[in-house]
Amino acid sequence: MYLPISLLSAGGCSFDEHYSNCGYSVALGTNGFTWEQINTWEKPMLDPAVPTGLQTSLRNRWILSRRGEKAQRQQHPPLLTLPLIGYMMRLLSDLVVVGEIKASGERKGSFMMVNSSGRASGQKAHLLLPTLKENDTHCIDFHYYFSSRDRSSPGALNVYVKVNGGPQGNPVWNVSGVVTEGWVKAELAISTFWPHFYQVIFESVSLKGHPGYIAVDEVRVLAHPCRKAPHFLRLQNVEVNVGQNATFQCIAGGKWSQHDKLWLQQWNGRDTALMVTRVVNHRRFSATVSVADTAQRSVSKYRCVIRSDGGSGVSNYAELIVKEPPTPIAPPELLAVGATYLWIKPNANSIIGDGPIILKEVEYRTTTGTWAETHIVDSPNYKLWHLDPDVEYEIRVLLTRPGEGGTGPPGPPLTTRTKCAG
C-alpha cells in the first residue's frame, strides 16, 4: 500500500538503495557472520531457499515513478506528438507489468539477509537503525522472512530498543523455531519521546545444523499509532523506602488478549513478569507488578513491555527510587538539668539517609529499665518532664521521612542523670 510522505518519518528503509543511505549500519559478528544487502533485481540468487523481495516494493516504485512523470506533465503539458504516443505506450506497458505482478506473485527485490549455513550455534549479527528522536505517537513496522531448504528454522531474530545510548538489555521482540510462508509484518509501538532518544537493533542468531536464511525488509517509521501492537501511556516514577514494596502500573491503549505476554524490563536487561492484568475498558488495560529490588538505597530504571500477536509495545523508562530512612549523626545535646526534667536539643540537622524530615521524635528510657517512651518534638529544643530524681537516662532521636517505613533507626544516645531532689 502506498503511504503519503507526510505519514512517513526518518528512520525507515526499503533497501532499494544502499542501507547506509538510510543511516543504517551493520556490526560484524563472530567469524564474519553479518547482515548482507541482497538485490535480486541486479543479481538473481541461484538458491531457491533465498527469500524474495516484497511484492509491494515494485508496485510502490512504479507508483512513485508514475507520480513523478505526472508532476512533470502538469508543469509541461505534452502535445499530441510522437513523444506523447511513446509515453502512452510505456504507461500501457507498465500497467501490463503490474497486472502480471499481481497475477504471478513475482517478488524480486532488495532486502537485508543473513546466511546461517555452516555456522555454530549462538553466533550473532546486528543491523542497527539510526538514532530516532520522536516527538509524538509513531509506529515502526517491518517485514521478516525465515527460509531453508529442509524446512527447519535457521535460527532466531531478536529486536532490541536501546534508550539514550544505554545498555542493549534483553529483546523486546523475537521470533525463532519457525519457517515463514513468505514475508510477515510486525510492529513496534515505542513510547520514548524527545528529549530522550532510542535505537532499534535487529539481531540474528545462528543455530548449528540448521542452514538457511533470515531476512528483513521494508522498515517504516509511521506518524500514527500501530494497528495491532499496544501503545503504553507514560510510566511514572516510583519512590519507596528501603525494605518496602514497590509497584509499577503499566497502562496501555489497545485490546488485551490472554495470549499477550507482559513483563517489566530493567535497564540492565533483567525481566520481571507482570502478575495482575485488568481491563479498564474496551480500549485500555493495565497491569501491575511488585519489584523486590528495595533492599538498599538505590536508583534503577524499569519499563513495561508487551508482546502481542502483531508485535511489541515498549514504554518509557521510569525510575525506581529507593530512599534510606534518616538517622541523626550526633546524639542530642544537653542544655539544662533538673531533678525532674532535662532540656535537650535534638541535633537533627546532620543525618545519615534521605530527607525531607517530616517528623522528629525523642525516645528515652532509664539505663536500668526495660520501658521506653516516645514524644513528638515540634520545636528546636525540647523539655522532658516528670522524671525521677537522681536517675540515669538514655535519650535518642528518631527521624521520619515521607512514605511507609520512613522512620529510621534511633540515633546515637545521650546518657545523663537528673539531679538529686533538693
MIGU-26490 format. One record per residue (C-alpha): residue number from 0; residue in one letter; chain; x, y, z. Coordinates in steps of 0.1 Angstrom, whole numbers. Layout:
BEGIN
n_res_chain_c1_c2_c3
NUM_A_A_X_Y_Z;
...
***
This chain:
BEGIN
n_res_chain_c1_c2_c3
0_M_A_0_0_0;
1_Y_A_13_35_-9;
2_L_A_16_58_21;
3_P_A_18_96_18;
4_I_A_52_110_25;
5_S_A_36_131_54;
6_L_A_29_98_72;
7_L_A_65_85_69;
8_S_A_93_96_92;
9_A_A_131_93_90;
10_G_A_145_60_101;
11_G_A_127_38_76;
12_C_A_144_19_47;
13_S_A_132_-1_17;
14_F_A_168_-12_9;
15_D_A_163_-2_-27;
16_E_A_195_18_-23;
17_H_A_225_10_-1;
18_Y_A_214_7_36;
19_S_A_239_34_47;
20_N_A_218_59_27;
21_C_A_191_53_53;
22_G_A_215_58_82;
23_Y_A_217_21_89;
24_S_A_249_2_98;
25_V_A_259_-34_104;
26_A_A_281_-48_132;
27_L_A_303_-77_121;
28_G_A_295_-108_142;
29_T_A_316_-138_151;
30_N_A_337_-153_123;
31_G_A_323_-129_98;
32_F_A_287_-136_105;
33_T_A_269_-105_93;
34_W_A_240_-89_75;
35_E_A_243_-86_38;
36_Q_A_222_-64_14;
37_I_A_207_-86_-13;
38_N_A_193_-72_-46;
39_T_A_177_-99_-67;
40_W_A_170_-74_-94;
41_E_A_206_-69_-101;
42_K_A_219_-103_-91;
43_P_A_194_-132_-90;
44_M_A_201_-158_-64;
45_L_A_205_-194_-75;
46_D_A_194_-210_-42;
47_P_A_156_-213_-43;
48_A_A_156_-210_-4;
49_V_A_168_-174_-6;
50_P_A_139_-151_2;
51_T_A_123_-130_-25;
52_G_A_116_-93_-22;
53_L_A_83_-78_-11;
54_Q_A_57_-77_-39;
55_T_A_47_-42_-28;
56_S_A_82_-28_-34;
57_L_A_79_-29_-71;
58_R_A_44_-16_-71;
59_N_A_54_13_-49;
60_R_A_84_21_-71;
61_W_A_60_20_-101;
62_I_A_35_43_-84;
63_L_A_62_68_-74;
64_S_A_77_68_-109;
65_R_A_43_74_-124;
66_R_A_36_102_-99;
67_G_A_69_119_-109;
68_E_A_60_117_-146;
69_K_A_25_131_-138;
70_A_A_40_160_-120;
71_Q_A_62_168_-150;
72_R_A_32_166_-173;
73_Q_A_13_190_-151;
74_Q_A_42_215_-153;
75_H_A_47_209_-191;
76_P_A_15_196_-207;
77_P_A_26_173_-236;
78_L_A_14_179_-271;
79_L_A_-1_151_-292;
80_T_A_33_141_-307;
81_L_A_54_110_-311;
82_P_A_69_115_-275;
83_L_A_34_116_-261;
84_I_A_25_84_-280;
85_G_A_57_68_-267;
86_Y_A_47_79_-231;
87_M_A_13_63_-236;
88_M_A_28_31_-248;
89_R_A_51_30_-217;
90_L_A_22_36_-195;
91_L_A_2_8_-211;
92_S_A_33_-15_-208;
93_D_A_37_-6_-171;
94_L_A_0_-14_-165;
95_V_A_5_-48_-181;
96_V_A_37_-54_-159;
97_V_A_18_-46_-127;
98_G_A_-10_-69_-138;
99_E_A_15_-96_-144;
100_I_A_30_-90_-109;
101_K_A_-5_-93_-93;
102_A_A_-12_-125_-113;
103_S_A_22_-142_-109;
104_G_A_32_-130_-75;
105_E_A_68_-124_-86;
106_R_A_86_-106_-57;
107_K_A_121_-99_-68;
108_G_A_137_-70_-49;
109_S_A_162_-59_-23;
110_F_A_165_-66_14;
111_M_A_189_-74_43;
112_M_A_197_-110_49;
113_V_A_220_-133_70;
114_N_A_230_-168_58;
115_S_A_232_-192_88;
116_S_A_246_-221_68;
117_G_A_277_-237_83;
118_R_A_275_-216_115;
119_A_A_279_-227_151;
120_S_A_251_-221_175;
121_G_A_249_-187_191;
122_Q_A_267_-166_165;
123_K_A_252_-131_163;
124_A_A_250_-104_137;
125_H_A_235_-69_143;
126_L_A_217_-45_120;
127_L_A_214_-10_136;
128_L_A_189_16_127;
129_P_A_198_53_131;
130_T_A_191_70_164;
131_L_A_155_82_165;
132_K_A_142_113_183;
133_E_A_104_113_181;
134_N_A_81_140_194;
135_D_A_48_122_190;
136_T_A_30_89_187;
137_H_A_45_67_160;
138_C_A_48_31_148;
139_I_A_77_12_134;
140_D_A_68_-18_112;
141_F_A_90_-42_93;
142_H_A_88_-75_74;
143_Y_A_108_-106_82;
144_Y_A_114_-139_64;
145_F_A_127_-173_76;
146_S_A_136_-199_50;
147_S_A_156_-230_45;
148_R_A_158_-259_21;
149_D_A_148_-286_46;
150_R_A_121_-265_63;
151_S_A_140_-263_96;
152_S_A_143_-230_113;
153_P_A_176_-212_105;
154_G_A_179_-195_139;
155_A_A_163_-165_157;
156_L_A_156_-129_151;
157_N_A_157_-106_181;
158_V_A_148_-69_183;
159_Y_A_163_-46_209;
160_V_A_154_-10_218;
161_K_A_184_8_233;
162_V_A_175_42_250;
163_N_A_198_72_255;
164_G_A_228_52_245;
165_G_A_224_29_274;
166_P_A_228_-9_275;
167_Q_A_213_-32_249;
168_G_A_195_-52_275;
169_N_A_171_-80_266;
170_P_A_150_-83_234;
171_V_A_116_-66_233;
172_W_A_105_-88_204;
173_N_A_118_-121_190;
174_V_A_109_-150_168;
175_S_A_126_-184_165;
176_G_A_118_-220_156;
177_V_A_98_-212_125;
178_V_A_99_-211_88;
179_T_A_77_-184_74;
180_E_A_54_-188_44;
181_G_A_66_-156_28;
182_W_A_71_-122_44;
183_V_A_55_-115_78;
184_K_A_48_-80_92;
185_A_A_55_-70_128;
186_E_A_50_-37_146;
187_L_A_69_-19_174;
188_A_A_50_7_194;
189_I_A_78_25_212;
190_S_A_67_52_237;
191_T_A_100_70_240;
192_F_A_99_107_232;
193_W_A_122_137_229;
194_P_A_144_147_248;
195_H_A_150_110_251;
196_F_A_162_91_220;
197_Y_A_164_54_211;
198_Q_A_179_30_186;
199_V_A_163_-2_173;
200_I_A_187_-32_167;
201_F_A_179_-63_147;
202_E_A_199_-93_159;
203_S_A_201_-126_140;
204_V_A_213_-156_160;
205_S_A_225_-188_142;
206_L_A_216_-224_151;
207_K_A_241_-252_143;
208_G_A_229_-277_118;
209_H_A_201_-255_106;
210_P_A_212_-239_74;
211_G_A_190_-212_60;
212_Y_A_183_-175_57;
213_I_A_168_-147_79;
214_A_A_158_-115_61;
215_V_A_144_-81_70;
216_D_A_128_-57_46;
217_E_A_106_-26_43;
218_V_A_113_-9_77;
219_R_A_90_21_81;
220_V_A_86_47_108;
221_L_A_50_58_106;
222_A_A_35_90_121;
223_H_A_4_73_135;
224_P_A_-3_46_161;
225_C_A_3_9_154;
226_R_A_-27_-10_143;
227_K_A_-20_-42_164;
228_A_A_8_-35_189;
229_P_A_-5_-17_220;
230_H_A_9_17_230;
231_F_A_18_24_266;
232_L_A_9_55_285;
233_R_A_37_72_303;
234_L_A_51_51_331;
235_Q_A_55_71_363;
236_N_A_85_71_386;
237_V_A_81_52_419;
238_E_A_97_62_452;
239_V_A_97_39_483;
240_N_A_118_35_514;
241_V_A_143_7_520;
242_G_A_126_-27_525;
243_Q_A_91_-16_513;
244_N_A_71_-30_484;
245_A_A_74_-11_451;
246_T_A_47_-14_425;
247_F_A_47_-2_389;
248_Q_A_15_2_370;
249_C_A_17_-3_332;
250_I_A_-13_12_313;
251_A_A_-17_5_276;
252_G_A_-41_15_249;
253_G_A_-55_-14_229;
254_K_A_-73_-47_234;
255_W_A_-59_-72_259;
256_S_A_-56_-108_249;
257_Q_A_-49_-138_271;
258_H_A_-22_-148_247;
259_D_A_-3_-115_252;
260_K_A_29_-116_273;
261_L_A_35_-86_296;
262_W_A_67_-80_316;
263_L_A_87_-54_333;
264_Q_A_122_-49_319;
265_Q_A_151_-34_339;
266_W_A_177_-11_324;
267_N_A_203_-39_327;
268_G_A_180_-63_309;
269_R_A_166_-83_338;
270_D_A_129_-92_332;
271_T_A_101_-95_358;
272_A_A_67_-109_349;
273_L_A_36_-88_354;
274_M_A_13_-107_376;
275_V_A_-20_-88_376;
276_T_A_-38_-75_345;
277_R_A_-71_-57_345;
278_V_A_-92_-45_315;
279_V_A_-102_-9_321;
280_N_A_-124_-6_291;
281_H_A_-126_-18_255;
282_R_A_-97_5_246;
283_R_A_-74_3_276;
284_F_A_-59_-22_300;
285_S_A_-35_-20_329;
286_A_A_-11_-44_347;
287_T_A_8_-41_380;
288_V_A_40_-57_392;
289_S_A_58_-57_426;
290_V_A_95_-52_425;
291_A_A_117_-68_451;
292_D_A_147_-46_444;
293_T_A_143_-24_475;
294_A_A_169_-39_500;
295_Q_A_192_-9_498;
296_R_A_193_27_488;
297_S_A_195_29_450;
298_V_A_180_43_418;
299_S_A_172_18_390;
300_K_A_152_21_358;
301_Y_A_123_-1_345;
302_R_A_100_-1_315;
303_C_A_69_-21_305;
304_V_A_70_-44_275;
305_I_A_41_-63_259;
306_R_A_44_-89_232;
307_S_A_11_-93_212;
308_D_A_2_-111_181;
309_G_A_10_-81_159;
310_G_A_43_-71_175;
311_S_A_56_-54_207;
312_G_A_48_-23_227;
313_V_A_75_-6_248;
314_S_A_70_21_274;
315_N_A_94_48_285;
316_Y_A_119_40_313;
317_A_A_107_51_348;
318_E_A_129_53_379;
319_L_A_125_32_410;
320_I_A_140_54_437;
321_V_A_147_36_469;
322_K_A_153_60_498;
323_E_A_170_53_531;
324_P_A_151_65_562;
325_P_A_171_92_581;
326_T_A_192_88_613;
327_P_A_209_116_632;
328_I_A_247_115_631;
329_A_A_251_131_666;
330_P_A_234_124_699;
331_P_A_211_150_714;
332_E_A_227_180_731;
333_L_A_221_185_768;
334_L_A_211_221_776;
335_A_A_199_220_812;
336_V_A_194_195_840;
337_G_A_169_195_870;
338_A_A_157_169_895;
339_T_A_126_161_874;
340_Y_A_135_174_839;
341_L_A_160_175_811;
342_W_A_163_202_784;
343_I_A_178_189_752;
344_K_A_185_199_716;
345_P_A_177_171_692;
346_N_A_206_179_668;
347_A_A_187_166_638;
348_N_A_202_187_611;
349_S_A_231_163_602;
350_I_A_217_129_592;
351_I_A_226_97_575;
352_G_A_200_88_549;
353_D_A_175_108_530;
354_G_A_151_137_537;
355_P_A_129_155_539;
356_I_A_123_152_576;
357_I_A_86_153_583;
358_L_A_87_141_619;
359_K_A_111_143_649;
360_E_A_106_122_680;
361_V_A_126_118_712;
362_E_A_128_83_727;
363_Y_A_140_80_763;
364_R_A_144_53_790;
365_T_A_162_46_822;
366_T_A_195_28_817;
367_T_A_185_1_841;
368_G_A_148_-3_829;
369_T_A_131_-21_800;
370_W_A_104_5_793;
371_A_A_107_34_768;
372_E_A_86_64_759;
373_T_A_85_84_727;
374_H_A_75_121_724;
375_I_A_69_142_692;
376_V_A_93_172_690;
377_D_A_79_203_673;
378_S_A_104_229_684;
379_P_A_142_234_682;
380_N_A_146_225_719;
381_Y_A_126_200_740;
382_K_A_120_195_777;
383_L_A_115_161_792;
384_W_A_91_164_822;
385_H_A_82_143_852;
386_L_A_114_124_855;
387_D_A_127_107_887;
388_P_A_155_124_907;
389_D_A_190_111_906;
390_V_A_182_86_878;
391_E_A_204_79_847;
392_Y_A_185_83_814;
393_E_A_194_73_778;
394_I_A_179_97_752;
395_R_A_178_91_714;
396_V_A_162_109_685;
397_L_A_140_93_658;
398_L_A_135_109_624;
399_T_A_109_101_598;
400_R_A_107_109_560;
401_P_A_76_105_537;
402_G_A_62_71_528;
403_E_A_56_38_545;
404_G_A_86_26_565;
405_G_A_100_61_565;
406_T_A_112_61_602;
407_G_A_149_55_605;
408_P_A_167_37_634;
409_P_A_173_58_666;
410_G_A_204_80_665;
411_P_A_233_77_690;
412_P_A_223_81_727;
413_L_A_228_109_751;
414_T_A_233_94_786;
415_T_A_228_118_815;
416_R_A_215_118_851;
417_T_A_189_140_867;
418_K_A_199_160_899;
419_C_A_191_148_934;
420_A_A_159_161_949;
421_G_A_166_192_969;
***
